[in-house]
Amino acid sequence: MPPPTDAELVQAYLDDGDQRAFSQLLSRHQERIFGYLVGMVKDRDVANDLFQETLYRAIQAMHRRRGSYESQGRWLAWTMRIARNAALDWLRAKKKFTDVDKFGNEDEGPSFWDRLPDEAPEADSLLNRADLWEEVEAAIDELPPEQREVVLMRHQSELTFREIAELTGVSINTALGRMRYALINLRKILDPEWFEGVTADVPGAPKPKDEAAA
């Protein structure tokens, strides 16, 4: 039999209090959630505290607002919203995050794509290189907060661009713009020799004329 879906595991947990179902759900996604938190706060101990807080909030919310949860879609995206709020609360308390977009208005329609260097997406392929991950991770840490967040959500947590846009409260074009700017900046930071013969595009990204498909 195929493994149960996230929705089936959630249903078993909410209907029958099946702790094994919740444990399976958590083991399926905990690396994505924790990896995002580590990337955001840059401290594993703090990330662990925020991870535990996220789980507590998620469990409480699932039971307290069951109808609200069931209308939210994927459990991972729903839980990532809780994780993001926990991370931003901590970062803002430490004055380490700003909502100001350092690149101005990125939501400018198709002409926006024409102004980006064609070679920028090549950096995307390096995000999945295990042998270079330490260097790539260090480069991601140098990105502006808004860009770092979308990279983490896309590559660490595997959210769609529509989910990222909804979670961060921006348009899909803005979420895509932040990703492309992040790739441009990573291209500048990382070793140029790593890009020889490498070509890639942003995985899962809709074309500018097909944003609704994200």
Buried (B, 14 or more C-beta within 10 A) or exposed (E): EEEBEBEEBBBBBBEEEBEEBBEBBBEBBBEBBBBBBBBBBBEEEBBEBBBEBBBEBBEEBBEEEEEEBBEBBBBBBBBBBBBBBBBBEBBEEEEEBEEEBEEEEBBEEEEBBEEBEEEBBBBBBBBEEEEBEEBBBEBBEEBBBBBBBBBBBBBBBBBBBBBBBBBBEBBBBBBBBBBBBBBBBBBEBBEEEBBEEBEBBBBEBBEBEEBEEB
